[in-house]
Amino acid sequence: MQIVNATESDAPAIGELVAESFAQLDLARWLIDDKDDWKRIAPRYFEAEVRDAVTNGAVYTFPDLSAVLVMFDGDATHEPDPGRQKWLEETTGPYYDRFVRLEEALKDRRPSRPHQYGAIVAVRAGDRSKGACSLLLEHFHRILDERGQDLYCEAASKNLEGFFARHGYTTFGPPVILDGRELVHPIWRDAGRPADEVHS
């Protein structure tokens, strides 16, 4: 399958894709415990994440937008958007405090050493178990290996740790726990160093 870079015009559809893909996770149920509210709020939240990544990272997908990998340059410094907190409060409504707590917890767990940040990997429900996410990861890994860049991610379910382990990831500290619930599991992938660096 052809892998393409998403653009801002793809953000609404990808936001819907991620919201649908994440809907059954404990993370989603902790953030928004009402299914109708999730369907209303989550796509807008993830759409904004995609728009940010298009500018400050990369968004890899397929022409049919059946799966997506959203990444950020973990080493870059970006000026915070002064209007984001107001936007987040207006978008998430009664769930605002949970979103803030989660974002702060994830930020606190980010490693200080150089890395790229794989923020989201998602696939359309009807396209699961077809290898789409593996293709996206392998594509991204090749790019990072050429650059000699390590990768930090968060598995949104402990059940996904085995999938990521098959792609060279290892556990990176304890899970992020809020209100007694394991919400995400930090993982790390060391880059395969470029050939000229290995033999230098």
N, C-alpha and C positions, 0 to 999 in steps of 0.2 A: 504494500500500500504506500502511496505517496504521502510523505510527511511535509507539511507546510507550516509556515509561521502565521499564526492568527493575527488579525488586525482589530482595531477598535470596533469596526462594524460587526465583527463576530462576537463581541462581548455579551450582548443580550442572550444569544442562543447558547453560548458556553456557560453563562451564569445559570441558565435553566438546566443544562446538562449536569453541572456539578451539584446543584441542589437536589436533583432527582437521584443522582448516584449516592449522595451522602445521607439521604432521608432516613434510612434504617439504622444508621450508626448510633451508638450510645452518645457520641459527641453531639449529634444533631438533636437527640431527645433531651439532652441536658440543656443545650442552648435554648431550644424552643420546644416546649412540651405539648404543643397543639399542632396537629398535622396541617390544618388550614392556615395557621399563622406561618408555619414553615414554608408552605407553598407560596405564600404572599411575600415573605420577607427574604428568605434565603437567596432566591435568584438575583435580587437587587444587590445583596451584599457581595455575592461572588462575581457578579458582573463588574462591580467596582474593583475587585481584586484583579480581574483579568485586564481591565483598562490600565491599572497601575503597572502590571507586569509587562504589558506591551511597550510601555515607556521605559521602565526601569529593569527590564529583564528580557524574557522571551516567553512566548506561549506556543507550544508545538501541538499540532492537531492534524487531522486528516481533512480532505476536501468536504466530506460529509459531516464533519464535526461530531463523529461518533465517540471520540475519546480525546483527552486533553492532558497535557503536562504544563503546569504553570510554574515558572521559576523566576527568581530574583538574583541580582548580583549581591551576594551577601557581604562583599567587601566594600561596596559603594556607600557613600554617605549622601542621604537625600534630605532636603529641607522638609520638615513635616508640613502637611497641608493644614493651614490654620482653620479651615472650615470643616475638616473631617469629623471632629468630635460632634459638632452640631449635626452634621449629616448622619452620623452613626446613631445618634439619639433619636432623630426624626425617623430614621429607617427602621430601627429595631424596637422602638417604643418600650413596652414593659419589659423587654428582654435586654435592654441596653446594658445594665450592670453585668449580666452574664457575659456578653460580648466583650466588654472592657476587661473583665477578670481573665477571660481566656486569652485575649490578645496580650495582656501584660504578662501572664504566665508563660506564654510561648516566647515572648521577647526575652524574658529572664533566662530561658533555657538555651537560647542561641549561643553557639560557641564563639569564643573570642578569637580563635585562630582563623586564618584565611579559609574561606569556603564559598561555594555557591549554595543557594537555598532553593530546594525543590519544595514549593509550597503546596501544590495540589496535583494529584494524579487521579483522574476520574474517567469512567467509561459509561456509556449509555447502557441501561439495564439489559436491553435485548442483544447487546454485543459483548457481554461478558464471556470470559473463558475462550475467547477467539484470538488472544495474543496481542490485542491492540495496545494495551498498556506496556507490555514487554517491548514492543517495537519502539514506542516513544522513549522509554527509558534507555534502550540500547542506543538509539540515535543520540540522545543527550549525553550518554556516557562516552561515546566516541568523541564528541566535541570536547568534553572536559578532559579526557585522556590526552588529546592532542595539546591541550593547554597546560596539562599538569595540575588541574584544579580539583580539590576535594569537594565532596557534596554532603550537605546536611539536609535531612528531611524529617518529617514526622508522619509515622504510620497512624492513620486514624482509627485503627483497630488492632488489637493484639493478634487477631487472626491473620492479619496481613504481614506479620513479621516474617513468616516462612517464605512468602512470595518475594519480599525484598531481600531476604538472605540468599535466595537463589541468584540474585543479581549483584551479589557482592557486598551487601550492607551488613553492618553489625550494630548491635544495641549501643546506644550512646547515652548512658546514664539511666536513671529510673524514669518511669512514666510520669507524665504530668497529671496530677490528681487534684480535682476540685470537688468539694462537697463529698469526699469519700469515693469518687468515681474516677477510674483510670480513663482519661479522655484521649490522650495521644501518646505515642511511643516514639521518642527520638531515636533516629538511626543515622548512621554515618557510612560513607563510602570513600575509601582512599582512591585517589586517581592512579590509573596506570600511567606512569611517567613517559613522556616522549622519548623516542629511541635515542635522540642525540644527547638527552640528559642522562639516560641510563648508562650509555657507553662513554660518557665524558670522564 
